[in-house]
Amino acid sequence: MRYLSNANRIYKVQKLTMSRKIYRPKALEIEMTYVCNLRCISCAILDDIKKGTFGFSAKEIISILSQLKSIGINYYSLTGGEPFVHYDILRSVIADAPIDLIKINTNGFYFSTPKIVRETLGELKESGFGLRNKTIPAWLNISIGQQTAQGIPLENAVFIARDFNHFFPKEKARLSLNVFSPSRSYSYFVINEFLRKYKEITGKDFNERKIPFKFYEPDGRCSSTALRMGRPSKRKQTIKSLIREYLEEEYLGLNCYFIQEKETFRYIGPRMLLRADGSLYTCIGYSHVHKMGNIHHDKLNNMIDRVNEEPIVRVLFMSSLKGLLTLAEKKRPGIGNKKISISYGPCDICKLLTGVMNHSSHNA
């Protein structure tokens, strides 16, 4: 898709296309709960985790998934908080979901012994994890790094990595190890320590082709959790140059803007985010910018229809941050030349530019 060159052209295209939906979500990511057994300093929702007062029942989640299916959205994923603190709810959702599960994110605390791992994998299989999916494999993502620093033993990840593929065919269910920590050196330390422990416990070398590491850069170049860490980079770039780099590095488009490369990433998006308090957002970026409403008070299809009428959202999903910057330049000439920390991820930039458009406190 070619980007639009100026704000007037964007508004013209917007007017011509107002009769069709620009924002067409393909999946929903659900924060099952704000309850978590950890307090990671770089957690993007740490304030909510500390309160830990909201969450969904299995019945509520199934009702939401049924709404998704009725309007043609066929995928969902589960995160938290920590989903395995409500293991019975998790199993019930997997067993009764009318659509395909994309992934479950967990810090791995639950997999504390080989016996528990085997029992849990057997129960997940019995519930239909991955096996009930019709079109895609389901992923179980184990987070290591900051979680390791908070006391989750790496042995937990070793136990599940050793046994996972004995329970699930790879075309139906997959396992990954997600590495995110406050420093690159600690990330490499954790990976090397995992490899060492895996060899020590299993007597074999770890096969990264079967179970991949997903490494998240700790400096925030593609993660909007960087500013939560309290150490944003002192290096600065202009907003327009940061956007250009994200586009070139293909970080944009994974959620808020359609690009052909999504097929390469095998990413299902745009993906809405349903927070544990019922708030619904247009994307899964942790800056929580474009709120659609609250699932406890409104129907899903009504919220999607309404957000499709919002000019900023329509431009964002037509032409990503480049189009949003063009609009912001019209509102505040020269904003693209403003220098900001390179720790601003795409979601942080979206929040900043949306703030400029709305004259909010986010205009930095």
C-alpha positions in Angstrom: 0.0 0.0 0.0 1.4 3.4 -0.9 1.3 6.1 1.8 -0.8 9.2 1.3 1.3 12.3 0.8 -0.6 15.0 2.7 -3.4 15.6 5.2 -5.8 16.8 2.5 -5.3 13.7 0.4 -5.9 11.6 3.5 -9.1 13.3 4.3 -10.2 13.0 0.7 -9.6 9.2 0.7 -11.2 9.0 4.1 -14.4 10.7 2.8 -14.5 8.3 -0.2 -14.1 5.3 2.0 -16.3 6.2 4.9 -19.0 3.8 3.6 -16.7 0.8 4.2 -14.9 -0.4 7.2 -11.2 0.5 7.4 -10.7 -1.0 10.9 -11.4 -4.7 10.5 -10.1 -6.7 13.5 -9.2 -10.3 13.0 -8.7 -11.4 16.6 -9.1 -10.5 20.2 -6.4 -10.6 22.9 -8.0 -11.1 26.4 -6.4 -10.2 29.7 -8.0 -12.9 31.7 -7.0 -11.3 35.0 -4.9 -8.6 36.6 -3.8 -11.2 39.2 -0.1 -12.2 38.9 2.4 -13.9 41.2 5.2 -11.5 40.1 5.9 -7.8 40.2 8.3 -7.3 37.3 9.6 -3.7 37.3 9.3 -3.4 33.5 5.7 -4.8 33.3 3.6 -2.6 31.1 0.6 -3.0 33.4 2.3 -3.1 36.7 -0.1 -0.6 38.4 -3.0 -2.8 37.4 -1.2 -6.0 38.6 -0.6 -4.4 42.0 -4.3 -3.9 42.4 -5.2 -7.3 40.9 -9.0 -6.7 41.4 -10.4 -7.4 37.9 -10.8 -10.5 35.8 -13.3 -12.6 33.8 -15.1 -15.8 34.5 -15.1 -18.7 32.0 -18.7 -18.0 31.2 -18.0 -14.3 30.5 -15.1 -15.2 28.2 -17.1 -17.8 26.3 -19.9 -15.2 25.8 -17.4 -12.7 24.4 -15.9 -15.3 22.1 -19.4 -16.2 20.8 -19.9 -12.5 20.0 -16.7 -12.6 18.0 -17.8 -15.7 16.1 -21.1 -14.1 15.3 -19.4 -11.1 13.5 -16.8 -13.2 11.7 -13.8 -12.9 14.0 -12.3 -16.3 14.4 -9.3 -16.0 16.7 -8.4 -15.1 20.3 -5.5 -15.2 22.6 -5.1 -15.3 26.4 -2.8 -13.3 28.7 -2.9 -11.5 32.0 -1.8 -10.9 34.7 -0.9 -14.6 34.8 -3.5 -16.9 33.2 -2.4 -20.0 35.1 -3.4 -18.5 38.5 -6.9 -19.2 37.3 -6.1 -22.6 35.8 -9.7 -24.0 36.0 -11.0 -21.0 34.1 -8.2 -21.3 31.6 -9.1 -25.0 30.9 -12.8 -24.3 30.7 -12.2 -21.5 28.1 -10.0 -23.8 26.0 -12.6 -26.6 26.1 -15.6 -24.5 25.2 -14.2 -21.8 22.9 -16.1 -21.6 19.6 -13.1 -20.1 17.8 -9.4 -20.8 17.4 -6.9 -20.0 20.2 -3.8 -18.2 19.0 -1.6 -18.3 22.1 -1.4 -18.3 25.9 1.2 -16.1 27.6 2.6 -17.4 30.9 5.6 -16.8 33.2 5.9 -20.5 33.7 5.5 -20.5 37.5 3.0 -23.3 37.3 5.4 -25.8 35.8 7.4 -26.3 38.9 8.2 -30.1 38.7 8.4 -32.7 36.0 5.3 -34.4 37.4 3.2 -31.2 37.4 4.4 -30.5 33.9 3.3 -33.9 32.6 -0.1 -33.7 34.4 -0.7 -30.1 33.2 0.2 -30.9 29.6 -2.1 -33.9 29.7 -4.9 -31.8 31.1 -4.4 -29.1 28.5 -4.5 -31.8 25.8 -7.7 -33.2 27.3 -9.2 -29.7 27.3 -8.3 -29.4 23.6 -5.4 -27.0 23.6 -4.4 -26.7 19.9 -6.3 -29.8 19.0 -9.6 -28.0 18.8 -8.2 -25.4 16.5 -9.4 -25.6 12.9 -7.0 -23.4 11.0 -3.9 -22.6 13.0 -1.6 -24.1 15.7 -2.0 -22.7 19.2 1.1 -21.4 20.9 2.1 -21.7 24.6 4.6 -18.8 25.2 6.8 -19.1 28.3 8.4 -15.8 29.4 11.9 -15.9 30.7 14.3 -13.0 31.5 12.6 -10.5 33.9 10.5 -13.4 35.2 13.7 -15.3 35.9 15.1 -12.3 37.8 11.9 -12.3 39.9 12.5 -15.8 41.0 10.9 -18.2 38.5 13.4 -21.1 38.2 14.7 -21.7 34.6 14.2 -25.4 35.4 10.4 -24.8 34.9 11.0 -23.8 31.3 13.4 -26.8 30.9 10.8 -29.2 32.2 8.1 -28.0 29.8 10.5 -27.7 26.8 11.6 -31.3 27.3 8.1 -32.7 27.4 5.8 -30.4 25.4 6.4 -32.1 22.0 5.6 -35.5 23.4 2.0 -34.4 24.0 1.2 -32.2 21.0 1.8 -32.6 17.3 3.7 -29.5 16.0 1.0 -28.8 13.4 -1.5 -28.3 16.2 0.4 -26.8 19.1 3.8 -25.1 19.5 5.9 -23.8 22.4 8.1 -20.7 22.4 10.5 -19.1 25.0 10.0 -15.3 25.1 13.0 -13.4 26.4 12.6 -9.9 27.7 14.7 -8.3 30.4 16.1 -4.9 31.4 19.4 -5.4 29.7 20.8 -7.2 26.7 23.5 -8.8 28.7 21.1 -10.3 31.2 19.0 -11.6 28.3 22.0 -13.5 26.9 22.9 -14.7 30.4 19.4 -16.2 30.8 19.5 -17.9 27.4 22.9 -19.4 28.0 21.9 -20.5 31.5 18.7 -22.1 30.1 20.8 -24.0 27.5 23.2 -25.1 30.2 20.4 -26.3 32.5 18.6 -28.0 29.6 21.8 -30.0 28.8 22.3 -30.8 32.5 18.8 -32.0 33.1 18.0 -33.8 29.8 21.5 -34.9 28.7 20.8 -33.4 25.3 21.4 -30.1 23.4 18.4 -27.8 23.1 16.9 -27.7 19.6 16.0 -24.1 18.8 14.4 -25.2 15.5 11.7 -27.1 17.3 11.2 -24.6 20.1 12.3 -21.1 19.2 13.5 -18.2 21.4 11.7 -15.0 20.7 14.1 -12.3 21.8 12.8 -8.8 22.6 15.3 -5.9 22.5 15.6 -4.4 25.9 16.3 -0.8 24.7 12.7 -0.3 23.6 13.3 0.0 19.9 10.2 -2.1 19.2 8.6 -2.3 22.6 6.4 0.3 24.3 7.2 -1.1 27.7 10.6 0.6 27.6 9.4 3.8 29.3 8.0 1.7 32.1 11.5 0.5 33.0 12.5 4.0 34.2 15.7 4.1 32.1 14.7 5.5 28.7 17.6 6.0 26.4 19.4 9.3 26.4 19.8 9.0 22.6 17.2 11.0 20.7 15.8 11.1 17.1 13.1 13.0 15.4 9.6 11.5 15.4 9.6 11.3 11.6 13.0 9.5 11.5 11.8 7.0 14.2 8.7 6.2 12.2 10.7 5.8 9.1 13.0 3.3 10.9 10.1 1.3 12.3 8.6 1.1 8.8 11.9 0.0 7.3 12.4 -2.6 10.0 8.8 -3.8 9.6 7.9 -3.2 13.2 4.8 -1.3 12.1 2.0 -3.1 10.4 2.0 -6.0 12.8 -1.2 -4.8 14.4 -2.5 -1.4 13.3 -1.9 -1.4 9.6 -2.2 -4.0 6.9 1.0 -4.9 5.0 1.8 -7.9 2.9 4.6 -8.9 5.2 2.0 -10.0 7.7 1.9 -13.3 5.7 5.6 -13.7 6.3 5.2 -13.1 10.1 2.1 -15.3 10.1 0.5 -12.6 12.3 -3.2 -12.5 12.8 -4.2 -8.8 13.1 -5.4 -6.2 13.7 -5.9 -7.7 17.1 -8.1 -5.9 19.7 -7.2 -5.9 23.3 -9.7 -6.6 26.0 -8.4 -5.5 29.4 -9.4 -7.3 32.6 -11.6 -4.4 33.7 -13.6 -4.8 30.4 -12.1 -1.9 28.5 -11.7 -2.6 24.8 -8.9 -1.1 22.7 -8.3 -1.2 18.9 -4.9 -2.8 19.3 -2.7 -4.7 21.7 -0.1 -1.9 22.2 0.4 -1.3 25.9 0.1 2.4 25.5 -3.7 1.9 25.4 -4.5 4.7 23.1 -7.8 4.2 21.2 -10.4 3.0 23.6 -13.6 1.5 22.0 -15.7 1.2 25.1 -16.3 -1.4 27.8 -17.5 -5.0 27.1 -19.6 -5.0 30.2 -21.7 -2.1 28.9 -21.8 -2.5 25.1 -21.9 -5.0 22.3 -18.7 -5.8 20.4 -20.1 -5.1 17.0 -21.5 -1.7 18.1 -18.1 -0.7 19.4 -16.4 -1.7 16.2 -18.9 0.2 14.1 -18.4 3.4 16.2 -14.6 3.3 16.1 -14.8 3.0 12.3 -16.3 6.4 12.2 -13.4 8.0 14.1 -11.2 10.0 11.7 -8.0 9.4 13.6 -8.5 5.7 13.8 -9.5 5.5 10.1 -6.3 7.3 9.1 -4.2 5.2 11.4 -5.5 1.9 9.9 -5.3 3.2 6.4 -1.7 4.6 6.5 -0.2 3.8 9.9 1.9 6.3 11.9 3.0 8.0 8.7 -0.5 9.1 8.0 -1.1 10.0 11.6 2.0 12.2 11.5 0.7 13.9 8.4 -2.5 14.8 10.3 -0.5 15.9 13.4 1.7 18.2 11.2 -1.4 19.9 10.0 -2.5 20.5 13.6 1.0 21.4 14.8 3.5 22.2 12.0 7.0 20.8 12.7 5.9 18.2 15.2 7.7 15.5 13.1 11.0 17.2 13.8 10.6 17.0 17.5 13.3 14.9 19.0 12.2 12.1 21.4 14.0 9.2 23.2 14.6 6.2 20.9 12.9 4.2 23.7 9.6 5.4 22.3 8.1 2.4 20.6 5.5 2.7 17.9 2.7 2.5 20.4 4.2 5.4 22.4 4.5 7.5 19.2 0.9 6.7 18.4 -0.1 8.0 21.9 2.0 11.1 21.4 0.6 12.0 18.0 -3.0 11.1 19.0 -2.5 13.5 21.9 -1.5 16.2 19.6 -4.6 15.7 17.5 -6.8 15.7 20.7 -4.9 18.5 22.5 -4.4 16.0 25.4 -1.7 15.8 27.9 0.0 13.2 25.8 1.4 15.7 23.4 4.7 15.8 25.2 
